[in-house]
Amino acid sequence: MSFALTERQLLDGTKTVTRRLGWLTLKPGDELLAVNKAMGLRKGEKSRALARIRVISVMREPLDTITPLECAAEGFPGMPPSEFVEMFCAAHAKRCTPTTLVTRIKFERLP
């Protein structure tokens, strides 16, 4: 799973939740490798492993229902929910609107 936009937050431990388009078959207990980048790699470029993570919970919800507490769990304390929604939609150009159902994934970093 790529953390290209939130690598620092993952590594400093402020990110414990991520929202994704897709990931519909993910379930609690699944273990994943967090990488710096997974798509759009240039020829010869490789992903760099950041951490192993374990999924704690998975649920679907409209993007625009995010709260200030959830923005903090995403690694953006103090960011207003409307700004988070705008940032998320911009990062997923043409595939996302504020009301798009996203997959909310709570996870823990493994040693």
KEZA-544834 format. One record per residue: x, y, z of N, C-alpha, C in turn; residue number from 1; residue in one letter. Coordinates in Angstrom, 1 decimal, always signed. Example, Ala and Ser with C-alpha at 12.3 -4.5 7.8 and 13.67 -1.06 7.14 Angstrom:
REC     n.X     n.Y     n.Z    ca.X    ca.Y    ca.Z     c.X     c.Y     c.Z    n  res
REC   +13.2    -5.7    +7.8   +12.3    -4.5    +7.8   +13.2    -3.3    +7.8    1    A
REC   +12.8    -2.2    +7.1   +13.7    -1.1    +7.1   +12.9    +0.0    +7.9    2    S
REM end
This chain:
REC     n.X     n.Y     n.Z    ca.X    ca.Y    ca.Z     c.X     c.Y     c.Z    n  res
REC    +0.9    -1.2    +0.0    +0.0    +0.0    +0.0    +0.9    +1.2    +0.0    1    M
REC    +0.6    +2.1    -0.9    +1.5    +3.3    -1.1    +1.1    +4.4    -0.1    2    S
REC    +2.1    +5.1    +0.5    +1.9    +6.2    +1.3    +2.7    +7.4    +0.7    3    F
REC    +2.6    +7.6    -0.6    +3.4    +8.6    -1.3    +3.0   +10.0    -0.7    4    A
REC    +1.8   +10.3    -0.4    +1.4   +11.6    +0.0    +1.5   +11.8    +1.5    5    L
REC    +1.7   +10.7    +2.3    +1.7   +10.8    +3.7    +2.8   +10.0    +4.3    6    T
REC    +4.0    +9.9    +3.6    +5.1    +9.1    +4.2    +5.6    +9.6    +5.5    7    E
REC    +5.7   +10.9    +5.7    +6.2   +11.5    +6.9    +5.3   +11.1    +8.1    8    R
REC    +3.9   +11.3    +7.8    +3.0   +11.0    +8.9    +3.0    +9.5    +9.3    9    Q
REC    +3.1    +8.6    +8.3    +3.2    +7.2    +8.6    +4.5    +6.9    +9.5   10    L
REC    +5.6    +7.5    +9.1    +6.8    +7.2    +9.8    +6.9    +7.9   +11.2   11    L
REC    +6.3    +9.0   +11.3    +6.3    +9.7   +12.7    +5.2    +9.2   +13.6   12    D
REC    +4.3    +8.3   +13.1    +3.3    +7.7   +13.9    +2.0    +8.5   +14.1   13    G
REC    +1.9    +9.6   +13.4    +0.7   +10.4   +13.5    -0.4    +9.9   +12.6   14    T
REC    -0.1    +9.0   +11.7    -1.1    +8.5   +10.8    -1.5    +7.1   +11.3   15    K
REC    -2.7    +6.9   +11.7    -3.2    +5.6   +12.1    -4.4    +5.1   +11.3   16    T
REC    -4.9    +6.0   +10.4    -6.0    +5.8    +9.6    -5.7    +6.2    +8.1   17    V
REC    -6.2    +5.5    +7.1    -6.0    +6.0    +5.8    -7.4    +5.7    +5.0   18    T
REC    -7.6    +6.6    +4.1    -8.8    +6.5    +3.3    -8.4    +6.2    +1.9   19    R
REC    -9.0    +5.2    +1.2    -8.6    +4.8    -0.1    -9.9    +4.6    -1.0   20    R
REC    -9.7    +4.7    -2.3   -10.7    +4.3    -3.3   -10.4    +2.8    -3.5   21    L
REC   -11.4    +2.0    -3.5   -11.2    +0.6    -3.7   -10.9    -0.1    -2.4   22    G
REC    -9.9    -1.1    -2.4    -9.6    -1.9    -1.3   -10.8    -2.5    -0.6   23    W
REC   -11.7    -3.0    -1.4   -13.0    -3.6    -1.0   -12.9    -4.9    -0.3   24    L
REC   -11.8    -5.7    -0.6   -11.7    -7.0    +0.0   -10.8    -7.1    +1.3   25    T
REC   -10.3    -5.9    +1.7    -9.4    -5.8    +2.8   -10.2    -6.2    +4.1   26    L
REC    -9.6    -6.9    +5.0   -10.3    -7.2    +6.3    -9.4    -7.1    +7.5   27    K
REC    -9.9    -6.9    +8.7    -9.1    -6.8    +9.9    -8.2    -8.0   +10.0   28    P
REC    -7.0    -7.8   +10.4    -6.0    -8.8   +10.5    -5.0    -8.9    +9.3   29    G
REC    -5.5    -8.4    +8.2    -4.6    -8.4    +7.0    -3.3    -7.6    +7.3   30    D
REC    -2.2    -8.2    +6.9    -0.9    -7.5    +7.0    -0.4    -7.0    +5.6   31    E
REC    +0.0    -5.8    +5.6    +0.5    -5.2    +4.3    +1.8    -4.5    +4.5   32    L
REC    +2.5    -4.4    +3.4    +3.7    -3.6    +3.3    +3.4    -2.2    +2.9   33    L
REC    +3.8    -1.2    +3.7    +3.6    +0.2    +3.4    +4.9    +0.6    +2.6   34    A
REC    +4.6    +1.2    +1.4    +5.7    +1.6    +0.6    +5.6    +3.1    +0.3   35    V
REC    +6.7    +3.7    -0.2    +6.7    +5.1    -0.5    +5.9    +5.4    -1.8   36    N
REC    +6.0    +4.5    -2.7    +5.3    +4.7    -4.0    +5.1    +3.4    -4.6   37    K
REC    +3.9    +3.2    -5.2    +3.6    +1.9    -5.8    +3.2    +2.0    -7.3   38    A
REC    +2.7    +3.2    -7.7    +2.3    +3.4    -9.1    +3.1    +4.6    -9.6   39    M
REC    +3.2    +4.6   -10.9    +3.9    +5.7   -11.6    +5.4    +5.7   -11.4   40    G
REC    +5.9    +4.5   -11.2    +7.3    +4.3   -11.1    +8.0    +4.5   -12.4   41    L
REC    +9.1    +5.2   -12.5    +9.8    +5.4   -13.7   +10.6    +4.1   -14.0   42    R
REC   +11.0    +3.9   -15.2   +11.8    +2.7   -15.6   +13.0    +2.6   -14.7   43    K
REC   +13.2    +1.4   -14.0   +14.3    +1.2   -13.1   +14.0    +1.6   -11.7   44    G
REC   +13.0    +2.4   -11.5   +12.7    +2.9   -10.1   +12.0    +1.8    -9.4   45    E
REC   +12.3    +1.7    -8.1   +11.6    +0.6    -7.2   +11.0    +1.3    -6.0   46    K
REC   +10.0    +0.6    -5.5    +9.3    +1.0    -4.3   +10.3    +0.8    -3.1   47    S
REC   +10.2    +1.7    -2.1   +11.0    +1.6    -0.9   +10.0    +1.2    +0.2   48    R
REC   +10.3    +0.1    +0.9    +9.5    -0.3    +2.1    +9.6    +0.7    +3.2   49    A
REC    +8.5    +1.1    +3.8    +8.5    +2.0    +4.9    +8.2    +1.3    +6.2   50    L
REC    +7.2    +0.4    +6.2    +6.8    -0.3    +7.4    +5.9    -1.5    +7.1   51    A
REC    +5.7    -2.4    +8.0    +4.7    -3.4    +7.9    +3.5    -2.9    +8.7   52    R
REC    +2.3    -3.1    +8.2    +1.1    -2.6    +9.0    +0.1    -3.8    +9.0   53    I
REC    -0.7    -3.7   +10.1    -1.8    -4.7   +10.3    -3.1    -3.9   +10.3   54    R
REC    -4.1    -4.4    +9.5    -5.4    -3.7    +9.5    -6.1    -4.0   +10.8   55    V
REC    -6.7    -3.0   +11.4    -7.5    -3.2   +12.6    -9.0    -3.2   +12.2   56    I
REC    -9.4    -2.2   +11.4   -10.8    -2.2   +11.0   -10.9    -1.6    +9.6   57    S
REC   -12.0    -2.0    +8.9   -12.3    -1.5    +7.6   -13.8    -1.2    +7.5   58    V
REC   -14.1    +0.0    +6.9   -15.5    +0.4    +6.7   -15.6    +1.3    +5.5   59    M
REC   -16.8    +1.4    +5.0   -17.0    +2.3    +3.8   -17.8    +3.5    +4.3   60    R
REC   -17.5    +4.7    +3.9   -18.2    +5.8    +4.3   -18.0    +6.9    +3.3   61    E
REC   -18.9    +7.9    +3.2   -18.7    +9.0    +2.3   -17.5    +9.9    +2.7   62    P
REC   -16.7   +10.3    +1.8   -15.5   +11.1    +2.1   -15.9   +12.3    +3.0   63    L
REC   -16.9   +13.0    +2.6   -17.2   +14.2    +3.3   -17.8   +14.1    +4.7   64    D
REC   -17.8   +12.9    +5.3   -18.2   +12.7    +6.7   -17.0   +12.7    +7.6   65    T
REC   -15.8   +12.9    +7.1   -14.6   +13.0    +7.9   -14.8   +14.1    +9.0   66    I
REC   -14.3   +13.8   +10.2   -14.3   +14.8   +11.3   -12.9   +15.3   +11.6   67    T
REC   -12.8   +16.4   +12.4   -11.5   +16.9   +12.8   -10.7   +15.8   +13.5   68    P
REC   -11.3   +15.0   +14.3   -10.6   +13.9   +14.9   -10.0   +12.9   +13.9   69    L
REC   -10.8   +12.6   +12.9   -10.3   +11.7   +11.8    -9.2   +12.4   +11.0   70    E
REC    -9.3   +13.7   +10.8    -8.2   +14.4   +10.1    -6.9   +14.2   +10.8   71    C
REC    -6.9   +14.3   +12.2    -5.7   +14.1   +13.0    -5.3   +12.6   +12.8   72    A
REC    -6.2   +11.7   +12.8    -5.8   +10.2   +12.7    -5.2   +10.0   +11.3   73    A
REC    -5.5   +10.8   +10.3    -5.0   +10.7    +9.0    -3.6   +11.3    +8.9   74    E
REC    -3.2   +12.0   +10.0    -1.8   +12.6   +10.1    -1.9   +14.1    +9.8   75    G
REC    -3.1   +14.7    +9.9    -3.2   +16.1    +9.6    -4.0   +16.8   +10.7   76    F
REC    -3.4   +16.9   +11.9    -4.0   +17.5   +13.1    -4.2   +19.0   +12.7   77    P
REC    -5.4   +19.5   +13.1    -5.6   +20.9   +12.8    -6.1   +21.3   +11.4   78    G
REC    -6.1   +20.3   +10.5    -6.6   +20.5    +9.2    -8.2   +20.4    +9.2   79    M
REC    -8.9   +21.4    +8.7   -10.3   +21.3    +8.7   -10.8   +20.2    +7.7   80    P
REC   -11.8   +19.5    +8.1   -12.3   +18.4    +7.2   -12.5   +18.9    +5.8   81    P
REC   -13.1   +20.1    +5.5   -13.3   +20.5    +4.1   -12.0   +20.6    +3.4   82    S
REC   -10.9   +21.0    +4.0    -9.6   +21.0    +3.4    -9.0   +19.6    +3.1   83    E
REC    -9.3   +18.7    +4.0    -8.9   +17.3    +3.8    -9.6   +16.7    +2.6   84    F
REC   -10.9   +17.0    +2.5   -11.7   +16.5    +1.4   -11.2   +17.0    +0.1   85    V
REC   -10.9   +18.3    +0.1   -10.4   +19.0    -1.2    -9.1   +18.4    -1.6   86    E
REC    -8.2   +18.2    -0.6    -6.9   +17.6    -0.9    -7.0   +16.1    -1.4   87    M
REC    -7.9   +15.3    -0.8    -8.1   +14.0    -1.2    -8.6   +13.9    -2.6   88    F
REC    -9.6   +14.7    -2.9   -10.2   +14.8    -4.3    -9.2   +15.2    -5.3   89    C
REC    -8.4   +16.2    -5.0    -7.3   +16.7    -5.9    -6.3   +15.6    -6.2   90    A
REC    -6.0   +14.8    -5.2    -5.0   +13.7    -5.4    -5.6   +12.5    -6.2   91    A
REC    -6.9   +12.5    -6.3    -7.6   +11.4    -7.0    -8.4   +12.0    -8.2   92    H
REC    -7.8   +12.9    -8.9    -8.5   +13.7    -9.9    -9.4   +12.8   -10.8   93    A
REC   -10.6   +13.4   -10.9   -11.6   +12.8   -11.8   -12.2   +11.4   -11.4   94    K
REC   -11.7   +10.9   -10.2   -12.2    +9.7    -9.7   -13.0    +9.8    -8.4   95    R
REC   -13.0   +11.1    -7.9   -13.5   +11.3    -6.6   -14.2   +12.6    -6.4   96    C
REC   -15.3   +12.6    -5.7   -16.0   +13.8    -5.3   -16.2   +13.8    -3.8   97    T
REC   -16.6   +14.9    -3.2   -16.8   +14.8    -1.7   -17.7   +13.8    -1.2   98    P
REC   -18.7   +13.4    -2.0   -19.6   +12.3    -1.5   -19.3   +10.9    -2.0   99    T
REC   -18.1   +10.7    -2.6   -17.7    +9.4    -3.0   -17.5    +8.5    -1.8  100    T
REC   -18.0    +7.3    -1.9   -17.7    +6.3    -0.8   -16.3    +5.9    -0.9  101    L
REC   -15.6    +6.0    +0.3   -14.2    +5.6    +0.4   -14.1    +4.5    +1.4  102    V
REC   -13.0    +3.8    +1.4   -12.7    +2.8    +2.4   -11.8    +3.4    +3.4  103    T
REC   -12.4    +3.4    +4.7   -11.6    +3.9    +5.8   -10.9    +2.7    +6.5  104    R
REC    -9.6    +2.8    +6.5    -8.8    +1.7    +7.0    -8.0    +2.2    +8.3  105    I
REC    -8.3    +1.5    +9.4    -7.5    +1.8   +10.6    -6.5    +0.7   +10.7  106    K
REC    -5.2    +1.1   +11.0    -4.1    +0.2   +11.0    -3.2    +0.5   +12.2  107    F
REC    -2.3    -0.5   +12.4    -1.2    -0.3   +13.4    +0.1    -0.7   +12.7  108    E
REC    +1.2    +0.0   +13.1    +2.5    -0.4   +12.6    +3.0    -1.6   +13.3  109    R
REC    +3.6    -2.5   +12.6    +4.2    -3.7   +13.3    +5.7    -3.4   +13.5  110    L
REC    +6.2    -4.1   +14.6    +7.7    -3.9   +14.9    +8.5    -4.5   +13.7  111    P
REM end
